[in-house]
Amino acid sequence: MDTLFSSLPLELIVFAFGVTLVAGVVKGAVGFAMPLIMISGMGIAIDPKVVVAAIIFPIVMSNFLQVAKAGFGEARQALKDYAVYVSIVCVMILVSAQFLTVIPTETMFLVLGIPVTILCAIQIAGVRFTIPENRRGVSAVIAGFLSGALGGLAGTWGPTTVLYLVAVETPKARQIVVQGVVYGLGSVMLLMGHLKSGVMNAETWPLSALLLIPAFLGMRIGFLIQDRIDQDAFRKVTLWVLLIAGLNLVRRGLI
């Protein structure tokens, strides 16, 4: 813990705590966006490589809770049905995570900001892609590579996963289960990848561990309000906030 306070002032730790609490509430309420909110929010004031490390423990924990809530029996079937996509995502997260340490800080802002901005804009615009049945095998491979690469570098593969599931016409109930499986296994791969890359180290893991507290509290609050809100409206507001945050990261990368 002394290492944590020597590398980050108390006000930034409190700031990270607050951002993570909000991210946990949104994740518990609508099932996605924790990494996007944490990266966009904390990236305003904290080094992006530290941010990527900081999100790891909270997203492992939150995705375990999401899978447990959906049911492990359903999760096993979802893993079987989407084995190609899930496998490629996990492998690519491990591989792409190794490149994070050699990317300059300014480039990291762009790596984080551009995907957040584009993916949020696509979802806000309501763009829907439909992949024909005879091309879904190839699409699983392509989408898996893209999602995994973004996951290892930027710590977020949720929006691309959602876009892929919608494009292959996955029923809404099954989408929630598949997302839980992809996010859960992917977050474990992210942890393993950054233990190897050195991003998760003696200086960064204490912050990630500390953020388990607000992440858990936020998830519990989110679960409580999940059935009491207009989730579509809440999701759109969240995406607009993330879009603005993503544009700010791009600005920092360019200036």
C-alpha positions as CSV (number, residue, x, y, z in Angstrom):
1,M,0.0,0.0,0.0
2,D,2.9,2.3,0.6
3,T,3.9,1.7,-3.0
4,L,0.4,2.8,-4.1
5,F,0.6,6.1,-2.2
6,S,4.1,6.8,-3.4
7,S,3.0,6.5,-7.0
8,L,-0.4,8.2,-6.9
9,P,-1.5,11.1,-4.6
10,L,-4.5,10.5,-2.4
11,E,-6.8,12.8,-4.4
12,L,-6.2,10.7,-7.5
13,I,-6.9,7.5,-5.6
14,V,-10.2,9.0,-4.3
15,F,-11.0,10.1,-7.9
16,A,-10.3,6.5,-9.2
17,F,-12.5,5.1,-6.4
18,G,-15.4,7.4,-7.4
19,V,-15.1,6.6,-11.1
20,T,-15.1,2.8,-10.3
21,L,-18.2,3.1,-8.1
22,V,-20.1,4.7,-11.0
23,A,-18.7,2.1,-13.4
24,G,-19.9,-0.7,-11.1
25,V,-23.4,0.8,-10.8
26,V,-23.7,1.0,-14.6
27,K,-22.3,-2.5,-15.0
28,G,-24.7,-4.0,-12.5
29,A,-27.7,-2.1,-14.0
30,V,-27.1,-2.7,-17.8
31,G,-24.5,-5.5,-17.9
32,F,-21.7,-3.6,-19.7
33,A,-19.4,-0.5,-19.8
34,M,-17.3,-0.9,-16.7
35,P,-14.0,-0.9,-18.6
36,L,-15.1,1.9,-20.9
37,I,-16.1,4.1,-18.0
38,M,-13.0,3.4,-15.9
39,I,-10.7,3.9,-18.8
40,S,-12.5,7.1,-20.1
41,G,-12.9,8.5,-16.6
42,M,-9.6,7.7,-14.9
43,G,-7.7,8.4,-18.1
44,I,-8.4,12.1,-17.7
45,A,-6.0,12.3,-14.8
46,I,-4.0,9.1,-14.5
47,D,-1.4,7.5,-16.8
48,P,-3.2,5.2,-19.3
49,K,-0.9,2.2,-18.6
50,V,-1.7,2.5,-14.9
51,V,-5.4,2.8,-15.8
52,V,-5.3,-0.5,-17.8
53,A,-3.7,-2.2,-14.9
54,A,-6.2,-0.7,-12.4
55,I,-9.3,-2.0,-14.2
56,I,-8.1,-5.7,-14.2
57,F,-9.1,-7.0,-10.8
58,P,-12.5,-5.1,-10.8
59,I,-13.5,-6.5,-14.2
60,V,-12.5,-10.0,-13.2
61,M,-14.7,-9.8,-10.1
62,S,-17.6,-8.0,-11.8
63,N,-17.7,-10.5,-14.7
64,F,-17.7,-13.4,-12.3
65,L,-20.7,-11.9,-10.5
66,Q,-22.4,-11.5,-13.9
67,V,-21.8,-15.1,-14.9
68,A,-23.0,-16.3,-11.5
69,K,-26.2,-14.3,-11.8
70,A,-26.9,-15.7,-15.2
71,G,-26.2,-19.3,-14.0
72,F,-23.2,-21.5,-14.7
73,G,-25.3,-24.1,-16.6
74,E,-26.4,-21.5,-19.2
75,A,-22.8,-20.2,-19.3
76,R,-21.5,-23.7,-20.2
77,Q,-23.9,-23.9,-23.1
78,A,-23.1,-20.4,-24.3
79,L,-19.4,-21.3,-24.3
80,K,-20.1,-24.4,-26.4
81,D,-22.2,-22.4,-28.9
82,Y,-19.7,-19.6,-29.3
83,A,-16.5,-21.5,-28.8
84,V,-14.7,-20.1,-31.9
85,Y,-15.4,-16.5,-31.0
86,V,-14.6,-16.9,-27.3
87,S,-11.3,-18.9,-28.0
88,I,-10.0,-16.3,-30.5
89,V,-10.8,-13.4,-28.2
90,C,-9.0,-15.0,-25.3
91,V,-5.9,-15.8,-27.3
92,M,-5.7,-12.4,-28.9
93,I,-6.0,-10.7,-25.5
94,L,-3.0,-12.6,-24.3
95,V,-1.0,-11.8,-27.4
96,S,-1.9,-8.1,-27.8
97,A,-1.4,-7.3,-24.1
98,Q,2.3,-7.9,-24.6
99,F,2.6,-4.8,-26.9
100,L,1.1,-2.4,-24.4
101,T,4.5,-1.7,-22.7
102,V,6.2,-0.5,-25.9
103,I,3.4,2.0,-26.9
104,P,4.2,5.7,-26.2
105,T,1.8,7.5,-23.8
106,E,0.4,9.8,-26.5
107,T,-0.4,6.8,-28.7
108,M,-2.0,5.0,-25.7
109,F,-4.5,7.9,-25.4
110,L,-5.4,7.3,-29.0
111,V,-5.5,3.5,-28.6
112,L,-8.0,4.0,-25.7
113,G,-9.9,7.0,-27.1
114,I,-10.5,6.1,-30.7
115,P,-12.2,2.7,-30.1
116,V,-14.3,4.2,-27.3
117,T,-15.4,7.0,-29.5
118,I,-16.1,4.9,-32.6
119,L,-17.9,2.1,-30.8
120,C,-20.1,4.5,-28.8
121,A,-21.0,6.5,-31.9
122,I,-22.0,3.4,-33.7
123,Q,-24.3,2.3,-30.8
124,I,-25.8,5.7,-30.3
125,A,-26.5,5.9,-34.1
126,G,-28.4,2.6,-33.8
127,V,-26.4,1.0,-36.6
128,R,-27.3,-2.7,-37.0
129,F,-25.3,-5.1,-39.1
130,T,-26.7,-8.5,-40.0
131,I,-24.3,-11.3,-41.0
132,P,-25.7,-14.0,-43.4
133,E,-25.9,-17.5,-42.0
134,N,-23.3,-18.8,-44.5
135,R,-20.7,-16.2,-43.4
136,R,-21.0,-16.5,-39.7
137,G,-18.0,-18.9,-39.3
138,V,-15.6,-16.4,-40.9
139,S,-17.3,-13.5,-39.1
140,A,-16.6,-15.2,-35.7
141,V,-12.9,-15.4,-36.5
142,I,-12.7,-11.7,-37.7
143,A,-14.7,-10.4,-34.9
144,G,-12.8,-12.4,-32.4
145,F,-9.4,-11.1,-33.6
146,L,-10.7,-7.5,-33.4
147,S,-12.3,-7.8,-30.0
148,G,-9.2,-9.6,-28.6
149,A,-6.8,-7.1,-29.9
150,L,-8.8,-4.2,-28.4
151,G,-9.1,-6.2,-25.2
152,G,-5.4,-6.7,-24.7
153,L,-4.4,-3.1,-25.7
154,A,-7.3,-1.0,-24.4
155,G,-8.9,-3.4,-21.8
156,T,-12.3,-3.3,-23.5
157,W,-13.9,-5.8,-25.8
158,G,-17.5,-5.4,-24.7
159,P,-18.9,-3.1,-27.5
160,T,-17.4,-5.2,-30.3
161,T,-18.8,-8.3,-28.7
162,V,-22.3,-6.7,-28.5
163,L,-22.1,-5.6,-32.1
164,Y,-21.1,-9.1,-33.2
165,L,-23.9,-10.8,-31.2
166,V,-26.5,-8.4,-32.6
167,A,-25.1,-9.0,-36.2
168,V,-25.5,-12.8,-35.8
169,E,-29.0,-12.3,-34.5
170,T,-28.4,-13.7,-31.0
171,P,-31.6,-13.5,-28.9
172,K,-31.5,-10.9,-26.2
173,A,-31.7,-13.4,-23.3
174,R,-28.8,-15.4,-24.7
175,Q,-26.8,-12.3,-25.4
176,I,-26.6,-11.5,-21.7
177,V,-25.3,-15.0,-20.9
178,V,-22.8,-15.0,-23.8
179,Q,-21.5,-11.6,-22.8
180,G,-21.0,-12.8,-19.3
181,V,-18.9,-15.8,-20.6
182,V,-16.8,-13.7,-23.0
183,Y,-16.2,-10.9,-20.5
184,G,-15.4,-13.4,-17.7
185,L,-12.9,-15.5,-19.5
186,G,-11.5,-12.5,-21.3
187,S,-10.9,-10.7,-18.1
188,V,-8.9,-13.7,-16.7
189,M,-6.9,-13.7,-19.9
190,L,-6.3,-9.9,-19.5
191,L,-5.0,-10.5,-16.0
192,M,-2.6,-13.3,-17.2
193,G,-1.5,-11.2,-20.2
194,H,-0.6,-8.2,-18.1
195,L,1.1,-10.3,-15.4
196,K,3.4,-11.4,-18.2
197,S,3.7,-8.0,-19.9
198,G,4.6,-6.3,-16.6
199,V,1.8,-3.8,-16.7
200,M,0.3,-5.6,-13.6
201,N,3.2,-5.2,-11.2
202,A,4.1,-4.2,-7.6
203,E,3.3,-0.6,-8.3
204,T,-0.1,-1.1,-10.0
205,W,-1.7,-4.1,-8.4
206,P,-2.5,-2.4,-5.1
207,L,-4.6,0.2,-6.9
208,S,-6.4,-2.5,-8.8
209,A,-7.0,-4.5,-5.6
210,L,-8.3,-1.4,-3.8
211,L,-10.8,-0.7,-6.6
212,L,-12.4,-4.0,-5.9
213,I,-14.3,-2.3,-3.1
214,P,-16.1,0.4,-5.1
215,A,-16.6,-2.0,-8.0
216,F,-18.4,-4.5,-5.7
217,L,-20.5,-1.9,-4.0
218,G,-21.4,-0.4,-7.4
219,M,-22.4,-3.8,-8.8
220,R,-24.7,-4.5,-5.8
221,I,-26.4,-1.1,-6.2
222,G,-26.7,-1.7,-10.0
223,F,-28.3,-5.1,-9.4
224,L,-30.9,-3.5,-7.1
225,I,-31.9,-0.9,-9.7
226,Q,-31.7,-3.2,-12.7
227,D,-35.4,-3.8,-12.9
228,R,-36.5,-0.3,-11.8
229,I,-35.1,1.9,-14.6
230,D,-35.6,2.4,-18.3
231,Q,-32.5,0.5,-19.3
232,D,-32.6,1.7,-22.9
233,A,-32.6,5.4,-21.9
234,F,-30.0,4.8,-19.2
235,R,-27.8,3.0,-21.7
236,K,-28.0,5.9,-24.2
237,V,-27.1,8.5,-21.6
238,T,-24.1,6.3,-20.6
239,L,-23.0,6.0,-24.2
240,W,-23.1,9.8,-24.7
241,V,-21.0,10.4,-21.6
242,L,-18.5,7.8,-22.8
243,L,-18.5,9.4,-26.3
244,I,-17.5,12.7,-24.8
245,A,-14.9,11.1,-22.6
246,G,-13.5,9.2,-25.6
247,L,-13.2,12.4,-27.6
248,N,-11.3,13.9,-24.7
249,L,-8.8,11.0,-24.8
250,V,-8.3,11.5,-28.5
251,R,-7.7,15.2,-27.9
252,R,-5.0,14.4,-25.4
253,G,-3.4,12.0,-27.8
254,L,-3.3,14.5,-30.6
255,I,-2.2,17.6,-28.6
